[in-house]
Amino acid sequence: MQVRRLLHGQVETISGTVYGTIVVLSMLTAGAADYGADPWRLVVIVGSGTVVLWAAHVYAHSLGESVKQHARLTGAQVLGIAGQDAAILLAAVLPIAAITLGAMGRLSPDLALWLALGLGIAALAVQAVRYARLERLSAAGAAVAIALNIALGFVFVGLKALLTH
């Protein structure tokens, strides 16, 4: 059941997945220029950067909840927040796998980087579809949500192209 929930997602994970995907796309874009020279460096940057930003997000979310409840959170409550925000980490898995294949020489570094960016854009599109279904948007509303998420992804592709060419 947990695997199914992980793969299918939960209502609460849409925002974390979108946030995590944007974090990953931004790091891929920023590190794209040096990827060919040292591909493992980008793997480490994206992996560690995602973990650090997830931890910062959990910390900030925990502080906010503590203030809202007018009480310190228990360890279990903080762990619950960490689990709820795990979608941020999960959003990095496939793009990191793609650039790792490039670093290992299984794919060309350029192809691996473009694949990672494409996986990020696909994740944004999937989350827009999930959002549209949950909100019962009309076909036009769903199209707008999907187009906005894909456009956001293409901002990073444009930046990557601008920075590396």
N, C-alpha and C positions, 0 to 999 in steps of 0.2 A: 504494500500500500504506500509506503514512504517513497519508493522509487517512482511509482506512478504519479504521486503528488509532485515530486521533484521534476519529472519530465513534463507533466502537463501544466504545472504551475498553479499558483493560488492567486486569488484576487489581490492579496497583500503584496505579491512579488512583482507586480507590473512596474511600480515606481522604482523599486530597487534594481530591476533588470535594465530599465531604461537609463537610470543614473549610472549603473556599472558599465553599461555599454558605451555611454558618452565618455566616461572616465578612460576606458580602454582605447576608444577611438582617438581621444586627444593625446594619449601617451604614444600610440602607434604613429600618429602624425608627427609629433614632436621628435621622435627618435628615428623617423624614416630615413633621414639623410645619412646617418651613420650605420644603418642596418647592414648594408653590403660589406662594410669594412670589418665589423665585429657583430655578427648576428646574435651571439649569446648575450651581449650587453643589452639589447632591446628586450630579450626574453626576461632578463633579470629586472630591468626597469619596469616593464609592464606588470610582471608578477608582484614584485615588492611594492610598487606604487599602488596597485589595487588593494593590497592587504593594508597598507598604511592608511589609505583613504577610507577603506571599510572600517578600520579601527577608530578613526577620527569620527566617522559617521555614527558608529555605535556609541562612542563616548558622548558626543553632542546630543544624540537622541536620548540617552540615559539621563543626562543633565536636565534636558527639557521635561522628561517624564517626572523626575524627582521634584522639580520646581512645581509642576502642575499638580502633583499629589501632595505637596507640602510635607514630604517625608523622603528620607533616604531610601533608595531602592535596595532590595535584597540581591544577593548574588544570583539567585534563580531568576529574578526579574531582568537583571542585566544580561544573563545568558539567553533569556527569551528574546530580548531585543536583538542580541547578536545573531540568533537564529533567524529571526524575522528579516534581518538585513543581509542574510547570507546570499540573497539574490545578487547583490553587488559583486560578490566573489565569483559566483557561478557564471555571471555574464562574461568573465574574463577567460573561462576555460577553453572554449573553442578558438578564439583568436590567439591565445597563447600557444595552443597546440599547433596551429598553423605556422606561426613564426618559429616554433621549436623545430618543426619539420624542415624549415629553411635553414636553421642553424645547424641541423644534423646533416644537411646535404641531401635530404630525401626529396626536397623540392628546391627549385632555384630561389634564392632570397627574394627576388622581385615577385615571383609568383606567390610565394608564401605570404608576403606582406599584402599583396592585393587580395589574396584569399582571406586573410584576417580582417581586412577592411570590409570585404563583401559579407563575411559572416556577421560583422557588427551591424551593417545596414539591414541584413536579413532579420537579425534579432529585433531591431527597431520596428521593422514592418510587422513582424509577428506580434509584438506587444501592442501595436496599434490595432491590429485585428482583434486581439483579445479584449482590448479596451472597448472597441466599437461593439463587440458582441455583448459584453457585460452591461454597457450603457444603453443597449438596444437602439443604437443610432440608425438612422435611415441609411440607405445606400449612399446618398450624397454625403452625409455626415461621416460615414465610415471612410469614404474615399478621401475626404479632407484630412481625417486623422492619419490615415496611412500616408498620404502625400506629405504631410508635415513631418512625420517621423523620418520618412525616406529623405526628404530635403535636408533635415538636420544631419543625417548620415553623410549626405553628399557634400555638406560643408567641409567635413573632415577630409573627404577624398580630394576636394578642390585645394584645400590647404596642403595636403600631402604632395599633390602634383606641383603646386606653386613652390613649395620649399625644396623639392628634390630635383626639379628640372630647370 
